Amino acid sequence: MAKIVVIGDVGGCVRELVDALVAYEHDPDVVVVQVGDLVDRGPDSRGVLELVGARLGERPRRWIQLIGNHEWQYLDDAVFWPEPLGDGEVATLRTWWMREWVRVAAAVRTAEGEEFLLTHAGLTAASWRALDGPVTAATAADLLNTRPEELLRDYDGPLWAAAGSQLYPSWQEGGRPVPFGQIHGHSSVVDFNTRTWRCGERLRERTEVDWEARHTVTRIGGSRFVGVDPKHGTTGAPAWAPLVLEGATLL
């Protein structure tokens, strides 16, 4: 068992990432899982890649790096960001991908026995069915880590799906059982800056918000869906915190 620290989207905000790591830097029991979107938008994507690259090289078992759509665009030669990374940073991402330093998914079991699948945007019901309906988070993670390119490109897939309009409604519809919980970044059912909702009433009734940590927890079908994207924007969130799972196990 370990203390698993889940860090949401960084988006080029290296100062916020450094500040988040200070409390855990020297704790040998900590495993960090970062859910992707390290780059773009913020002031220092290169600095973020340098910091994470050092940890991937020195502590590969203590830093689990997932891929987000902002990394995938450079690997897939389908760049959408109007201020793209330089050639050196793109080469870094390609090297990480080739060395398998970057995963699509991870799975954890909490001290209470709850299983979570971790991806960048979350696994919709349709994408879950495309994987033949895995019944455990660990199996789903293993299947996603075979890098199914069709799903990685799919706007309903685990790098792109929007929480409030795609991910959560897909599991609400039809009253189907939800096989495991999920932890994701990429999007949120709230706007943290204005403290307003970005989803329908049915989801609001099922959601709890930690406005200071910038986390949301939505209960669907007996499982929890946890959003951890702090929405740093171009300058960094004024206050936020990683999600800490004490006594958890990486599956």
C-alpha positions in Angstrom: 0.0 0.0 0.0 1.1 3.6 -0.6 -0.1 7.2 -0.5 -1.2 7.9 -4.0 -1.2 11.5 -5.0 -3.3 12.3 -8.1 -2.4 15.6 -9.8 -4.8 17.1 -12.3 -4.1 18.9 -15.5 -1.0 21.1 -15.3 -1.2 23.0 -18.6 2.2 24.6 -18.6 1.9 26.0 -15.0 5.2 24.7 -13.6 5.1 26.9 -10.5 1.8 25.3 -9.4 3.2 21.8 -10.1 6.3 22.5 -8.0 4.2 23.9 -5.1 1.9 20.8 -5.2 4.9 18.5 -4.9 6.7 20.1 -2.0 4.7 18.3 0.7 5.4 14.9 -0.9 8.9 15.3 -2.4 10.7 13.2 0.2 8.0 10.8 1.3 9.1 7.3 0.1 5.6 6.0 0.3 4.2 8.4 -2.2 3.3 7.4 -5.8 2.3 10.3 -8.0 -0.2 9.8 -10.8 -0.5 12.8 -13.2 -3.6 12.6 -15.4 -2.2 14.3 -18.5 -2.3 17.7 -20.2 1.1 18.7 -18.9 1.6 21.2 -21.7 0.1 24.2 -23.5 -1.9 27.2 -22.3 0.4 28.1 -19.3 3.7 30.0 -19.3 6.3 27.2 -19.1 5.5 23.9 -20.8 9.2 23.3 -21.2 9.8 23.7 -17.5 7.0 21.2 -16.8 8.5 18.6 -19.2 11.9 19.0 -17.7 10.6 18.6 -14.1 8.5 15.5 -15.0 11.2 14.0 -17.2 13.6 14.1 -14.3 11.2 12.1 -12.2 10.3 9.7 -14.9 14.0 8.9 -15.3 14.9 8.8 -11.6 11.8 7.4 -10.0 9.8 5.5 -12.6 7.9 3.5 -10.0 6.9 6.6 -8.1 5.7 8.7 -11.0 2.9 7.4 -13.2 2.4 9.7 -16.2 -0.8 9.5 -18.2 -1.4 11.0 -21.6 -3.8 13.8 -22.2 -5.2 15.1 -25.5 -2.7 18.0 -25.4 0.1 15.5 -25.5 -1.7 13.2 -28.0 -2.0 15.9 -30.6 1.8 16.1 -31.0 2.1 12.3 -31.2 -0.7 12.0 -33.7 0.5 14.8 -36.0 -2.9 16.5 -35.5 -1.9 19.7 -33.7 -4.9 21.9 -32.7 -3.3 24.2 -30.2 -2.7 27.7 -31.8 0.7 28.1 -30.0 2.3 24.7 -30.4 5.3 23.4 -28.6 8.7 23.7 -30.1 10.5 20.8 -31.9 12.5 19.9 -28.8 9.5 19.5 -26.6 7.7 17.5 -29.2 10.7 15.2 -29.5 10.6 14.8 -25.7 7.0 13.6 -25.8 7.7 11.2 -28.6 10.6 9.7 -26.7 8.5 9.2 -23.6 5.8 7.5 -25.6 8.3 5.2 -27.4 10.0 4.3 -24.1 6.5 3.6 -22.5 7.1 6.2 -19.9 3.6 7.5 -20.6 0.4 5.4 -20.1 -3.2 5.8 -21.2 -4.6 4.6 -17.9 -3.9 3.4 -14.4 -6.0 1.7 -11.7 -6.0 2.0 -8.0 -7.7 0.4 -5.0 -8.3 2.6 -2.0 -7.8 1.5 1.6 -11.6 1.0 1.8 -11.5 -1.4 -1.2 -13.0 1.0 -3.8 -11.5 0.6 -7.3 -10.9 3.5 -9.6 -9.8 3.8 -13.3 -7.7 6.8 -13.9 -7.5 8.3 -17.4 -7.3 11.8 -18.8 -10.9 12.4 -19.7 -12.7 9.3 -18.4 -14.1 6.2 -20.0 -17.6 6.7 -21.4 -20.0 3.8 -21.5 -19.6 3.5 -25.3 -15.8 3.3 -25.0 -16.2 0.7 -22.2 -18.3 -1.4 -24.5 -15.7 -1.0 -27.2 -13.3 -2.6 -24.8 -15.8 -5.5 -24.4 -17.0 -4.3 -21.0 -14.1 -5.0 -18.6 -15.5 -5.7 -15.1 -12.5 -4.3 -13.1 -10.6 -1.1 -13.3 -7.3 -3.0 -13.6 -8.5 -4.9 -16.7 -9.8 -1.6 -18.2 -6.4 0.0 -17.6 -4.6 -2.9 -19.1 -6.7 -2.8 -22.3 -6.3 0.9 -22.6 -2.5 0.6 -22.2 -2.4 -1.4 -25.4 -2.9 2.0 -26.9 -6.0 1.5 -29.0 -5.5 4.3 -31.5 -9.2 4.4 -32.6 -10.3 5.1 -29.1 -7.5 7.6 -28.5 -8.6 9.6 -31.5 -12.3 9.3 -30.7 -13.9 12.5 -29.3 -16.0 10.2 -27.1 -12.9 8.5 -26.0 -10.7 8.6 -22.9 -8.6 11.6 -24.0 -11.5 13.8 -25.2 -14.9 13.2 -23.6 -16.4 16.1 -21.7 -17.5 15.2 -18.2 -20.8 17.0 -18.1 -22.1 16.3 -21.6 -20.5 13.0 -22.5 -18.8 11.0 -19.7 -21.4 11.2 -16.9 -24.6 11.2 -19.0 -23.3 8.1 -20.8 -23.4 6.1 -17.5 -26.6 7.7 -16.3 -28.6 6.7 -19.3 -30.4 3.3 -19.1 -29.7 2.8 -15.4 -26.9 0.4 -16.3 -24.6 -0.8 -13.5 -21.3 1.0 -13.3 -18.4 -1.5 -12.9 -15.9 0.8 -11.1 -15.3 4.4 -10.1 -13.2 6.8 -12.2 -10.8 9.6 -11.6 -10.2 12.0 -14.5 -9.0 15.5 -15.5 -9.7 17.3 -18.8 -13.0 18.9 -17.9 -15.3 19.7 -15.0 -19.0 19.9 -14.2 -18.4 23.3 -12.6 -16.6 26.6 -13.3 -14.4 27.0 -10.3 -13.7 30.7 -10.9 -17.3 31.7 -10.9 -18.6 28.9 -8.8 -21.3 28.0 -11.2 -22.5 24.7 -12.7 -21.7 23.4 -16.2 -24.1 20.5 -16.2 -27.8 19.6 -15.9 -29.8 19.4 -12.7 -29.6 15.6 -12.5 -25.9 15.7 -12.2 -25.9 18.6 -9.8 -28.0 16.6 -7.4 -25.4 13.8 -7.4 -22.3 16.0 -7.1 -20.3 17.4 -4.2 -17.7 20.1 -4.9 -14.6 21.0 -2.9 -14.2 24.5 -4.2 -10.8 25.1 -2.5 -9.2 21.9 -3.7 -11.0 22.1 -7.0 -12.3 18.6 -7.0 -15.7 17.2 -7.7 -17.3 13.9 -6.7 -20.3 12.6 -8.7 -22.2 9.5 -7.7 -23.6 7.4 -10.5 -24.8 3.8 -10.2 -23.2 3.2 -6.9 -19.8 4.4 -8.1 -17.9 7.7 -7.7 -16.6 9.8 -10.5 -13.9 12.2 -9.3 -12.9 15.2 -11.4 -9.4 16.6 -10.5 -8.7 19.2 -13.3 -8.0 22.5 -11.4 -8.5 24.6 -14.5 -5.2 26.5 -14.1 -5.8 28.5 -17.2 -2.9 30.7 -18.4 -1.7 31.9 -15.0 -2.5 29.1 -12.5 -5.3 28.6 -10.1 -5.2 30.8 -7.0 -5.8 27.8 -4.7 -6.0 24.0 -5.4 -4.7 20.7 -4.2 -3.9 17.2 -5.5 -6.2 14.4 -4.6 -4.6 12.2 -1.9 -5.6 8.6 -1.5 -4.1 7.3 1.8 -3.2 3.6 2.1 -4.1 3.0 -1.6 -2.7 0.3 -3.9 -1.7 0.8 -7.5 -3.2 -2.1 -9.4 
